[in-house]
Amino acid sequence: MGTQQQPTEEPAQRKTRIGHVMSDKMNKTAVVSVVRRYMHSKYKKYVKERIKYKVHDEENDCAVGDKVLIEETRPLSKHKRWRLKEIIERAPKV
């Protein structure tokens, strides 16, 4: 009898998106807008699609206009399924 090796499973990659913060008025929550461009299958024109995600921001770190990286996570509330992973670029202060 030989020894059997257990298959090593890598943890599944979580979905990530890059977008801009539209609102930070809620406590520990930000609204992030993600723009996606794709070619329309029938008309062969590029279409811009905007999706808004509610993102968990534990330290209330991000501000309106920041470019952020968000990551999918378990449901945190009725609408929050994403969390802030990192702030890529800060918005200029006015």
N, CA, C and O atoms as a GROMACS GRO file, in nm:
protein
  376
    1MET      N    1   0.084  -0.119   0.000
    1MET     CA    2   0.000   0.000   0.000
    1MET      C    3   0.088   0.125   0.000
    1MET      O    4   0.175   0.141   0.085
    2GLY      N    5   0.063   0.209  -0.094
    2GLY     CA    6   0.138   0.334  -0.103
    2GLY      C    7   0.064   0.447  -0.033
    2GLY      O    8  -0.054   0.436   0.000
    3THR      N    9   0.133   0.553  -0.010
    3THR     CA   10   0.069   0.669   0.052
    3THR      C   11   0.000   0.751  -0.056
    3THR      O   12   0.055   0.774  -0.164
    4GLN      N   13  -0.119   0.794  -0.026
    4GLN     CA   14  -0.195   0.876  -0.119
    4GLN      C   15  -0.176   1.023  -0.084
    4GLN      O   16  -0.179   1.062   0.033
    5GLN      N   17  -0.157   1.102  -0.186
    5GLN     CA   18  -0.144   1.246  -0.163
    5GLN      C   19  -0.280   1.312  -0.177
    5GLN      O   20  -0.356   1.282  -0.269
    6GLN      N   21  -0.308   1.401  -0.086
    6GLN     CA   22  -0.432   1.476  -0.091
    6GLN      C   23  -0.420   1.583  -0.199
    6GLN      O   24  -0.317   1.649  -0.209
    7PRO      N   25  -0.523   1.602  -0.280
    7PRO     CA   26  -0.518   1.709  -0.379
    7PRO      C   27  -0.516   1.844  -0.309
    7PRO      O   28  -0.596   1.870  -0.218
    8THR      N   29  -0.426   1.930  -0.353
    8THR     CA   30  -0.419   2.063  -0.292
    8THR      C   31  -0.514   2.155  -0.366
    8THR      O   32  -0.504   2.173  -0.488
    9GLU      N   33  -0.605   2.212  -0.292
    9GLU     CA   34  -0.702   2.303  -0.351
    9GLU      C   35  -0.659   2.445  -0.321
    9GLU      O   36  -0.632   2.481  -0.206
   10GLU      N   37  -0.653   2.525  -0.424
   10GLU     CA   38  -0.623   2.666  -0.406
   10GLU      C   39  -0.752   2.738  -0.373
   10GLU      O   40  -0.857   2.701  -0.424
   11PRO      N   41  -0.745   2.840  -0.288
   11PRO     CA   42  -0.867   2.915  -0.259
   11PRO      C   43  -0.917   2.986  -0.384
   11PRO      O   44  -0.838   3.035  -0.465
   12ALA      N   45  -1.047   2.991  -0.400
   12ALA     CA   46  -1.107   3.052  -0.518
   12ALA      C   47  -1.078   3.202  -0.520
   12ALA      O   48  -1.083   3.270  -0.417
   13GLN      N   49  -1.049   3.253  -0.639
   13GLN     CA   50  -1.026   3.397  -0.654
   13GLN      C   51  -1.158   3.470  -0.640
   13GLN      O   52  -1.260   3.428  -0.696
   14ARG      N   53  -1.156   3.579  -0.565
   14ARG     CA   54  -1.276   3.660  -0.552
   14ARG      C   55  -1.280   3.764  -0.663
   14ARG      O   56  -1.176   3.808  -0.711
   15LYS      N   57  -1.399   3.802  -0.702
   15LYS     CA   58  -1.414   3.902  -0.807
   15LYS      C   59  -1.367   4.037  -0.755
   15LYS      O   60  -1.392   4.072  -0.639
   16THR      N   61  -1.300   4.112  -0.839
   16THR     CA   62  -1.258   4.248  -0.804
   16THR      C   63  -1.301   4.343  -0.914
   16THR      O   64  -1.313   4.305  -1.030
   17ARG      N   65  -1.325   4.467  -0.876
   17ARG     CA   66  -1.364   4.571  -0.970
   17ARG      C   67  -1.291   4.700  -0.932
   17ARG      O   68  -1.254   4.719  -0.816
   18ILE      N   69  -1.270   4.787  -1.031
   18ILE     CA   70  -1.213   4.919  -1.006
   18ILE      C   71  -1.318   5.022  -1.043
   18ILE      O   72  -1.377   5.016  -1.151
   19GLY      N   73  -1.343   5.116  -0.953
   19GLY     CA   74  -1.444   5.217  -0.978
   19GLY      C   75  -1.416   5.344  -0.901
   19GLY      O   76  -1.314   5.356  -0.834
   20HIS      N   77  -1.509   5.439  -0.911
   20HIS     CA   78  -1.496   5.568  -0.843
   20HIS      C   79  -1.606   5.581  -0.738
   20HIS      O   80  -1.719   5.538  -0.758
   21VAL      N   81  -1.570   5.642  -0.625
   21VAL     CA   82  -1.665   5.660  -0.516
   21VAL      C   83  -1.762   5.772  -0.553
   21VAL      O   84  -1.720   5.883  -0.586
   22MET      N   85  -1.891   5.742  -0.548
   22MET     CA   86  -1.994   5.841  -0.581
   22MET      C   87  -2.050   5.906  -0.455
   22MET      O   88  -2.089   6.023  -0.456
   23SER      N   89  -2.056   5.829  -0.346
   23SER     CA   90  -2.113   5.881  -0.221
   23SER      C   91  -2.044   5.815  -0.103
   23SER      O   92  -2.012   5.696  -0.107
   24ASP      N   93  -2.023   5.893   0.003
   24ASP     CA   94  -1.966   5.838   0.126
   24ASP      C   95  -2.043   5.888   0.248
   24ASP      O   96  -1.988   5.898   0.358
   25LYS      N   97  -2.169   5.920   0.229
   25LYS     CA   98  -2.249   5.979   0.336
   25LYS      C   99  -2.294   5.879   0.442
   25LYS      O  100  -2.323   5.918   0.555
   26MET      N  101  -2.299   5.750   0.408
   26MET     CA  102  -2.342   5.650   0.504
   26MET      C  103  -2.224   5.608   0.593
   26MET      O  104  -2.108   5.616   0.552
   27ASN      N  105  -2.255   5.563   0.713
   27ASN     CA  106  -2.151   5.518   0.806
   27ASN      C  107  -2.100   5.382   0.763
   27ASN      O  108  -2.178   5.287   0.750
   28LYS      N  109  -1.968   5.370   0.740
   28LYS     CA  110  -1.900   5.247   0.701
   28LYS      C  111  -1.947   5.192   0.567
   28LYS      O  112  -1.929   5.073   0.540
   29THR      N  113  -2.007   5.276   0.483
   29THR     CA  114  -2.055   5.233   0.352
   29THR      C  115  -2.026   5.341   0.250
   29THR      O  116  -2.041   5.460   0.277
   30ALA      N  117  -1.983   5.299   0.132
   30ALA     CA  118  -1.962   5.391   0.021
   30ALA      C  119  -2.034   5.335  -0.101
   30ALA      O  120  -2.050   5.214  -0.114
   31VAL      N  121  -2.076   5.424  -0.191
   31VAL     CA  122  -2.136   5.382  -0.316
   31VAL      C  123  -2.030   5.400  -0.424
   31VAL      O  124  -1.981   5.511  -0.445
   32VAL      N  125  -1.996   5.291  -0.493
   32VAL     CA  126  -1.891   5.292  -0.595
   32VAL      C  127  -1.953   5.264  -0.731
   32VAL      O  128  -2.029   5.168  -0.748
   33SER      N  129  -1.920   5.349  -0.828
   33SER     CA  130  -1.969   5.334  -0.964
   33SER      C  131  -1.860   5.269  -1.049
   33SER      O  132  -1.747   5.317  -1.054
   34VAL      N  133  -1.895   5.158  -1.116
   34VAL     CA  134  -1.802   5.086  -1.202
   34VAL      C  135  -1.855   5.095  -1.345
   34VAL      O  136  -1.969   5.059  -1.373
   35VAL      N  137  -1.770   5.145  -1.436
   35VAL     CA  138  -1.807   5.160  -1.576
   35VAL      C  139  -1.745   5.047  -1.656
   35VAL      O  140  -1.627   5.017  -1.642
   36ARG      N  141  -1.827   4.984  -1.742
   36ARG     CA  142  -1.782   4.873  -1.824
   36ARG      C  143  -1.815   4.905  -1.969
   36ARG      O  144  -1.927   4.946  -2.000
   37ARG      N  145  -1.718   4.885  -2.058
   37ARG     CA  146  -1.740   4.905  -2.201
   37ARG      C  147  -1.741   4.769  -2.271
   37ARG      O  148  -1.653   4.686  -2.247
   38TYR      N  149  -1.840   4.748  -2.357
   38TYR     CA  150  -1.845   4.625  -2.433
   38TYR      C  151  -1.906   4.653  -2.570
   38TYR      O  152  -1.976   4.752  -2.589
   39MET      N  153  -1.879   4.564  -2.665
   39MET     CA  154  -1.934   4.582  -2.799
   39MET      C  155  -2.071   4.516  -2.807
   39MET      O  156  -2.087   4.400  -2.769
   40HIS      N  157  -2.168   4.590  -2.858
   40HIS     CA  158  -2.303   4.537  -2.874
   40HIS      C  159  -2.301   4.430  -2.983
   40HIS      O  160  -2.244   4.450  -3.090
   41SER      N  161  -2.364   4.316  -2.955
   41SER     CA  162  -2.355   4.202  -3.047
   41SER      C  163  -2.426   4.229  -3.180
   41SER      O  164  -2.380   4.181  -3.284
   42LYS      N  165  -2.535   4.303  -3.178
   42LYS     CA  166  -2.609   4.327  -3.302
   42LYS      C  167  -2.558   4.450  -3.377
   42LYS      O  168  -2.538   4.444  -3.498
   43TYR      N  169  -2.538   4.561  -3.306
   43TYR     CA  170  -2.505   4.688  -3.370
   43TYR      C  171  -2.355   4.715  -3.383
   43TYR      O  172  -2.314   4.811  -3.449
   44LYS      N  173  -2.273   4.631  -3.321
   44LYS     CA  174  -2.127   4.642  -3.331
   44LYS      C  175  -2.075   4.779  -3.290
   44LYS      O  176  -1.976   4.827  -3.344
   45LYS      N  177  -2.142   4.840  -3.194
   45LYS     CA  178  -2.096   4.967  -3.139
   45LYS      C  179  -2.059   4.945  -2.993
   45LYS      O  180  -2.114   4.856  -2.927
   46TYR      N  181  -1.967   5.024  -2.943
   46TYR     CA  182  -1.929   5.014  -2.803
   46TYR      C  183  -2.032   5.082  -2.716
   46TYR      O  184  -2.077   5.193  -2.745
   47VAL      N  185  -2.070   5.014  -2.610
   47VAL     CA  186  -2.172   5.063  -2.518
   47VAL      C  187  -2.108   5.076  -2.380
   47VAL      O  188  -2.033   4.988  -2.339
   48LYS      N  189  -2.138   5.185  -2.309
   48LYS     CA  190  -2.090   5.202  -2.172
   48LYS      C  191  -2.202   5.165  -2.076
   48LYS      O  192  -2.315   5.213  -2.089
   49GLU      N  193  -2.170   5.080  -1.980
   49GLU     CA  194  -2.267   5.037  -1.881
   49GLU      C  195  -2.213   5.073  -1.743
   49GLU      O  196  -2.099   5.041  -1.710
   50ARG      N  197  -2.294   5.140  -1.663
   50ARG     CA  198  -2.253   5.180  -1.529
   50ARG      C  199  -2.332   5.102  -1.426
   50ARG      O  200  -2.455   5.095  -1.432
   51ILE      N  201  -2.261   5.042  -1.331
   51ILE     CA  202  -2.324   4.968  -1.222
   51ILE      C  203  -2.277   5.030  -1.091
   51ILE      O  204  -2.159   5.059  -1.075
   52LYS      N  205  -2.370   5.051  -0.998
   52LYS     CA  206  -2.334   5.107  -0.867
   52LYS      C  207  -2.339   4.997  -0.762
   52LYS      O  208  -2.437   4.923  -0.752
   53TYR      N  209  -2.232   4.986  -0.684
   53TYR     CA  210  -2.221   4.887  -0.577
   53TYR      C  211  -2.214   4.958  -0.443
   53TYR      O  212  -2.151   5.063  -0.431
   54LYS      N  213  -2.280   4.899  -0.342
   54LYS     CA  214  -2.262   4.947  -0.205
   54LYS      C  215  -2.147   4.868  -0.146
   54LYS      O  216  -2.148   4.745  -0.148
   55VAL      N  217  -2.047   4.939  -0.092
   55VAL     CA  218  -1.920   4.880  -0.050
   55VAL      C  219  -1.899   4.906   0.098
   55VAL      O  220  -1.924   5.016   0.147
   56HIS      N  221  -1.852   4.804   0.169
   56HIS     CA  222  -1.820   4.818   0.312
   56HIS      C  223  -1.684   4.884   0.327
   56HIS      O  224  -1.583   4.833   0.277
   57ASP      N  225  -1.682   4.997   0.398
   57ASP     CA  226  -1.559   5.073   0.424
   57ASP      C  227  -1.544   5.085   0.576
   57ASP      O  228  -1.598   5.178   0.636
   58GLU      N  229  -1.472   4.993   0.635
   58GLU     CA  230  -1.465   4.982   0.782
   58GLU      C  231  -1.417   5.109   0.850
   58GLU      O  232  -1.473   5.147   0.952
   59GLU      N  233  -1.314   5.176   0.796
   59GLU     CA  234  -1.256   5.294   0.861
   59GLU      C  235  -1.313   5.426   0.809
   59GLU      O  236  -1.262   5.532   0.846
   60ASN      N  237  -1.415   5.424   0.725
   60ASN     CA  238  -1.467   5.546   0.661
   60ASN      C  239  -1.352   5.623   0.596
   60ASN      O  240  -1.340   5.744   0.614
   61ASP      N  241  -1.270   5.551   0.521
   61ASP     CA  242  -1.145   5.604   0.467
   61ASP      C  243  -1.163   5.679   0.335
   61ASP      O  244  -1.099   5.782   0.313
   62CYS      N  245  -1.249   5.629   0.248
   62CYS     CA  246  -1.257   5.686   0.114
   62CYS      C  247  -1.348   5.808   0.109
   62CYS      O  248  -1.438   5.825   0.192
   63ALA      N  249  -1.322   5.894   0.009
   63ALA     CA  250  -1.399   6.017  -0.011
   63ALA      C  251  -1.453   6.017  -0.153
   63ALA      O  252  -1.412   5.937  -0.237
   64VAL      N  253  -1.546   6.107  -0.179
   64VAL     CA  254  -1.606   6.117  -0.311
   64VAL      C  255  -1.499   6.148  -0.415
   64VAL      O  256  -1.419   6.240  -0.396
   65GLY      N  257  -1.497   6.072  -0.524
   65GLY     CA  258  -1.401   6.093  -0.632
   65GLY      C  259  -1.280   6.002  -0.626
   65GLY      O  260  -1.204   5.997  -0.722
   66ASP      N  261  -1.259   5.931  -0.516
   66ASP     CA  262  -1.145   5.840  -0.506
   66ASP      C  263  -1.161   5.722  -0.602
   66ASP      O  264  -1.272   5.675  -0.626
   67LYS      N  265  -1.049   5.676  -0.658
   67LYS     CA  266  -1.048   5.556  -0.741
   67LYS      C  267  -1.013   5.440  -0.648
   67LYS      O  268  -0.910   5.444  -0.582
   68VAL      N  269  -1.100   5.338  -0.642
   68VAL     CA  270  -1.084   5.231  -0.544
   68VAL      C  271  -1.091   5.094  -0.610
   68VAL      O  272  -1.148   5.077  -0.718
   69LEU      N  273  -1.032   4.996  -0.541
   69LEU     CA  274  -1.041   4.855  -0.578
   69LEU      C  275  -1.133   4.789  -0.478
   69LEU      O  276  -1.109   4.797  -0.357
   70ILE      N  277  -1.239   4.723  -0.527
   70ILE     CA  278  -1.333   4.656  -0.438
   70ILE      C  279  -1.330   4.507  -0.464
   70ILE      O  280  -1.295   4.462  -0.573
   71GLU      N  281  -1.368   4.429  -0.362
   71GLU     CA  282  -1.362   4.284  -0.370
   71GLU      C  283  -1.494   4.225  -0.321
   71GLU      O  284  -1.553   4.274  -0.225
   72GLU      N  285  -1.538   4.120  -0.389
   72GLU     CA  286  -1.662   4.053  -0.351
   72GLU      C  287  -1.644   3.982  -0.217
   72GLU      O  288  -1.536   3.929  -0.189
   73THR      N  289  -1.749   3.980  -0.136
   73THR     CA  290  -1.743   3.915  -0.006
   73THR      C  291  -1.880   3.856   0.028
   73THR      O  292  -1.973   3.864  -0.052
   74ARG      N  293  -1.892   3.798   0.145
   74ARG     CA  294  -2.020   3.742   0.187
   74ARG      C  295  -2.120   3.857   0.207
   74ARG      O  296  -2.077   3.972   0.223
   75PRO      N  297  -2.249   3.830   0.206
   75PRO     CA  298  -2.347   3.938   0.229
   75PRO      C  299  -2.329   4.000   0.367
   75PRO      O  300  -2.330   3.931   0.469
   76LEU      N  301  -2.313   4.132   0.369
   76LEU     CA  302  -2.295   4.205   0.494
   76LEU      C  303  -2.423   4.274   0.538
   76LEU      O  304  -2.441   4.302   0.657
   77SER      N  305  -2.512   4.301   0.445
   77SER     CA  306  -2.643   4.357   0.475
   77SER      C  307  -2.733   4.327   0.356
   77SER      O  308  -2.698   4.245   0.271
   78LYS      N  309  -2.847   4.393   0.348
   78LYS     CA  310  -2.942   4.366   0.241
   78LYS      C  311  -2.881   4.395   0.103
   78LYS      O  312  -2.906   4.320   0.008
   79HIS      N  313  -2.803   4.501   0.092
   79HIS     CA  314  -2.747   4.540  -0.038
   79HIS      C  315  -2.595   4.533  -0.047
   79HIS      O  316  -2.541   4.540  -0.157
   80LYS      N  317  -2.525   4.518   0.065
   80LYS     CA  318  -2.378   4.517   0.063
   80LYS      C  319  -2.324   4.377   0.044
   80LYS      O  320  -2.345   4.288   0.127
   81ARG      N  321  -2.252   4.358  -0.070
   81ARG     CA  322  -2.185   4.232  -0.097
   81ARG      C  323  -2.041   4.255  -0.141
   81ARG      O  324  -1.977   4.162  -0.189
   82TRP      N  325  -1.991   4.374  -0.125
   82TRP     CA  326  -1.855   4.411  -0.167
   82TRP      C  327  -1.787   4.482  -0.051
   82TRP      O  328  -1.852   4.545   0.032
   83ARG      N  329  -1.653   4.473  -0.047
   83ARG     CA  330  -1.577   4.545   0.054
   83ARG      C  331  -1.461   4.618  -0.011
   83ARG      O  332  -1.412   4.578  -0.117
   84LEU      N  333  -1.418   4.724   0.053
   84LEU     CA  334  -1.308   4.805   0.003
   84LEU      C  335  -1.178   4.730   0.025
   84LEU      O  336  -1.146   4.692   0.138
   85LYS      N  337  -1.101   4.709  -0.082
   85LYS     CA  338  -0.973   4.640  -0.069
   85LYS      C  339  -0.860   4.741  -0.059
   85LYS      O  340  -0.774   4.730   0.028
   86GLU      N  341  -0.859   4.841  -0.149
   86GLU     CA  342  -0.756   4.944  -0.141
   86GLU      C  343  -0.800   5.069  -0.215
   86GLU      O  344  -0.881   5.063  -0.307
   87ILE      N  345  -0.745   5.181  -0.173
   87ILE     CA  346  -0.767   5.308  -0.242
   87ILE      C  347  -0.651   5.326  -0.338
   87ILE      O  348  -0.536   5.340  -0.296
   88ILE      N  349  -0.681   5.325  -0.468
   88ILE     CA  350  -0.577   5.333  -0.570
   88ILE      C  351  -0.527   5.477  -0.587
   88ILE      O  352  -0.407   5.502  -0.594
   89GLU      N  353  -0.622   5.570  -0.592
   89GLU     CA  354  -0.588   5.709  -0.618
   89GLU      C  355  -0.684   5.800  -0.543
   89GLU      O  356  -0.806   5.784  -0.553
   90ARG      N  357  -0.630   5.894  -0.469
   90ARG     CA  358  -0.713   5.989  -0.395
   90ARG      C  359  -0.763   6.100  -0.486
   90ARG      O  360  -0.694   6.140  -0.579
   91ALA      N  361  -0.882   6.149  -0.459
   91ALA     CA  362  -0.937   6.261  -0.535
   91ALA      C  363  -0.866   6.390  -0.490
   91ALA      O  364  -0.832   6.403  -0.373
   92PRO      N  365  -0.844   6.483  -0.582
   92PRO     CA  366  -0.781   6.610  -0.540
   92PRO      C  367  -0.872   6.688  -0.446
   92PRO      O  368  -0.993   6.697  -0.468
   93LYS      N  369  -0.813   6.744  -0.343
   93LYS     CA  370  -0.889   6.823  -0.244
   93LYS      C  371  -0.926   6.957  -0.305
   93LYS      O  372  -0.845   7.020  -0.373
   94VAL      N  373  -1.048   7.001  -0.280
   94VAL     CA  374  -1.093   7.129  -0.336
   94VAL      C  375  -1.085   7.237  -0.231
   94VAL      O  376  -1.119   7.352  -0.258
   0.00000   0.00000   0.00000
